[in-house]
Amino acid sequence: MKGKHVLITGHTGFKGSWLIAMLHHNGAKVSGIALDPAPGGIFDKAALHELLANDFRQDIRDLTEFTKAFQKISPDVVIHLAAQPLVLASYEKPKETYETNVMGTLNVLQAVEATSSVEATLIITTDKVYRQDPGADKAFVESDPLGAADPYSTSKAMADLLTQSWIASHPESKIAIARAGNVIGGGDVAENRLIPDLVEAFSTGRTGIVRNPESVRPWQHVLDCLAGYVLLIQALLSGNAKSGAYNFGPAPEFPLQVDEVARIAASVWGESAEWVSEERAQPDESKFLILDSDKSKSVLGWREKLDSTDSIRWSVEWSKRESNGEAARALTLEQLSSFMTR
Ligand SMILES: NC(=O)c1ccc[n+]([C@@H]2O[C@H](COP(=O)([O-])OP(=O)(O)OC[C@H]3O[C@@H](n4cnc5c(N)ncnc54)[C@H](O)[C@@H]3O)[C@@H](O)[C@H]2O)c1
């Protein structure tokens, strides 16, 4: 990515912030278009705007203004992360969720088409786009049918289908779709996510509440997921990967129960950390999904560097050290450089 100008939509969010750091580390020029960052998130804490060539605050739902900002940047590469990314919020705000996730993605593709500098585009969807048939327990491959239940997952399945149709009607363009599951890492402040909720409770002296303590899943660090995105863009640019969808799932070999995650998080935080389990019915959210990532492994050479336990440790350590007064930028760059040298 050295020398490439990369536009990240959604750069002020959790994944976008870590991606700024990773692309900057790789020698890219990085610009962003997004809304203002969530208070207390990694973007502000690590002053990541300082690493950007352009930091535009623009709603992707407004095609005219969004395209103006996009063309001022004139990027070589586009990574589209901007979204309303939460399942529970999508029940409360379905219109905003569909407008942002579906029409916002269409606006990005239209802006790409209208901007001749763009060489390659990556659209981020999710593992939740796959249709889950009752009783089926297999790992999803990229050619499996899409279809979802809750508004967030449905909006992402729609964005995914829309992108596939765009690829089919623009066979000369380099456009890929990345499907990954939930990721963890330092500086995430999203609501109703286990590690951010626990860290917030620990840092304010409250008892953390752990819902669905017996759910079992593997845990993927944000850097492992983003390293996959970067490999995919590089392979698209060099012609070593074709347009289309790619899975980046966590390694299913090392799943951990949610209460075990809470135990590890509390032990990293130290003696003051307390948590309790709470069993209560949650609104429909797809159960843990397994992705078959063989295509990404064989085409891109992608592999995960951190197992579930290390991913949890790195995430909680970042927050603990930051809350003890260490500089967020230095912590982020330290973890990034340990990751890159693995
Ligand atoms: N974090 C995860 O575990 C996870 C898992 C699967 C997929 N994803 C996908 O990855 C992407 C990034 O997720 P995240 O966790 O960093 O989310 P986040 O909420 O931390 O960040 C979302 C970003 O999108 C921007 N945004 C939202 N609405 C916008 C709008 N209307 N116009 C312009 N910008 C807007 C926000 O300003 C922010 O920069 C999303 O597409 C999400 O669906 C995330």
The ligand as an SDF file (V2000), in Angstrom:
LIG
                    3D

 44 48  0  0  0  0  0  0  0  0999 V2000
  -16.9110   -4.3120   14.9500 N   0  0  0  0  0  0  0  0  0  0  0  0
  -17.3080   -5.5320   14.5920 C   0  0  0  0  0  0  0  0  0  0  0  0
  -17.2070   -6.4820   15.3790 O   0  0  0  0  0  0  0  0  0  0  0  0
  -17.8720   -5.7760   13.2120 C   0  0  0  0  0  0  0  0  0  0  0  0
  -18.2450   -7.0760   12.8410 C   0  0  0  0  0  0  0  0  0  0  0  0
  -18.7090   -7.3260   11.5470 C   0  0  0  0  0  0  0  0  0  0  0  0
  -18.8150   -6.2670   10.6490 C   0  0  0  0  0  0  0  0  0  0  0  0
  -18.4840   -5.0010   11.0490 N   0  0  0  0  0  0  0  0  0  0  0  0
  -18.6000   -3.9230   10.0690 C   0  0  0  0  0  0  0  0  0  0  0  0
  -17.4020   -3.1550   10.0780 O   0  0  0  0  0  0  0  0  0  0  0  0
  -17.7050   -1.7900    9.8400 C   0  0  0  0  0  0  0  0  0  0  0  0
  -17.1110   -0.9020   10.9310 C   0  0  0  0  0  0  0  0  0  0  0  0
  -17.6460   -1.2890   12.1870 O   0  0  0  0  0  0  0  0  0  0  0  0
  -17.1460   -0.6200   13.5400 P   0  0  0  0  0  0  0  0  0  0  0  0
  -17.2600   -1.6420   14.5870 O   0  0  0  0  0  0  0  0  0  0  0  0
  -15.8630    0.0760   13.3270 O   0  0  0  0  0  0  0  0  0  0  0  0
  -18.3130    0.4420   13.7720 O   0  0  0  0  0  0  0  0  0  0  0  0
  -18.2670    1.8740   14.5220 P   0  0  0  0  0  0  0  0  0  0  0  0
  -19.6560    2.1540   14.9710 O   0  0  0  0  0  0  0  0  0  0  0  0
  -17.1780    1.9270   15.5080 O   0  0  0  0  0  0  0  0  0  0  0  0
  -17.9040    2.8650   13.3390 O   0  0  0  0  0  0  0  0  0  0  0  0
  -18.8490    3.1810   12.3450 C   0  0  0  0  0  0  0  0  0  0  0  0
  -18.2890    4.2940   11.4880 C   0  0  0  0  0  0  0  0  0  0  0  0
  -19.2820    4.5900   10.4820 O   0  0  0  0  0  0  0  0  0  0  0  0
  -19.5160    5.9870   10.4940 C   0  0  0  0  0  0  0  0  0  0  0  0
  -20.8890    6.2540   10.0810 N   0  0  0  0  0  0  0  0  0  0  0  0
  -22.0350    5.7470   10.5990 C   0  0  0  0  0  0  0  0  0  0  0  0
  -23.0980    6.2600    9.9640 N   0  0  0  0  0  0  0  0  0  0  0  0
  -22.6090    7.0960    9.0110 C   0  0  0  0  0  0  0  0  0  0  0  0
  -23.1890    7.9450    8.0420 C   0  0  0  0  0  0  0  0  0  0  0  0
  -24.5150    7.9930    7.8810 N   0  0  0  0  0  0  0  0  0  0  0  0
  -22.3790    8.6830    7.2520 N   0  0  0  0  0  0  0  0  0  0  0  0
  -21.0290    8.6470    7.3940 C   0  0  0  0  0  0  0  0  0  0  0  0
  -20.4130    7.8520    8.2930 N   0  0  0  0  0  0  0  0  0  0  0  0
  -21.1960    7.1030    9.0920 C   0  0  0  0  0  0  0  0  0  0  0  0
  -19.2640    6.4390   11.9190 C   0  0  0  0  0  0  0  0  0  0  0  0
  -19.0280    7.8380   11.9670 O   0  0  0  0  0  0  0  0  0  0  0  0
  -18.0440    5.6020   12.2430 C   0  0  0  0  0  0  0  0  0  0  0  0
  -16.8890    6.2480   11.7170 O   0  0  0  0  0  0  0  0  0  0  0  0
  -19.2170   -1.7020    9.6930 C   0  0  0  0  0  0  0  0  0  0  0  0
  -19.5320   -1.7470    8.3280 O   0  0  0  0  0  0  0  0  0  0  0  0
  -19.7190   -2.9480   10.4050 C   0  0  0  0  0  0  0  0  0  0  0  0
  -20.9510   -3.3700    9.9120 O   0  0  0  0  0  0  0  0  0  0  0  0
  -18.0160   -4.7400   12.3050 C   0  0  0  0  0  0  0  0  0  0  0  0
  1  2  1  0
  2  3  2  0
  2  4  1  0
  4  5  1  0
  4 44  2  0
  5  6  2  0
  6  7  1  0
  7  8  2  0
  8  9  1  0
  8 44  1  0
  9 10  1  0
  9 42  1  0
 10 11  1  0
 11 12  1  0
 11 40  1  0
 12 13  1  0
 13 14  1  0
 14 15  2  0
 14 16  1  0
 14 17  1  0
 17 18  1  0
 18 19  2  0
 18 20  1  0
 18 21  1  0
 21 22  1  0
 22 23  1  0
 23 24  1  0
 23 38  1  0
 24 25  1  0
 25 26  1  0
 25 36  1  0
 26 27  1  0
 26 35  1  0
 27 28  2  0
 28 29  1  0
 29 30  1  0
 29 35  2  0
 30 31  1  0
 30 32  2  0
 32 33  1  0
 33 34  2  0
 34 35  1  0
 36 37  1  0
 36 38  1  0
 38 39  1  0
 40 41  1  0
 40 42  1  0
 42 43  1  0
M  CHG  2   8   1  16  -1
M  END
$$$$
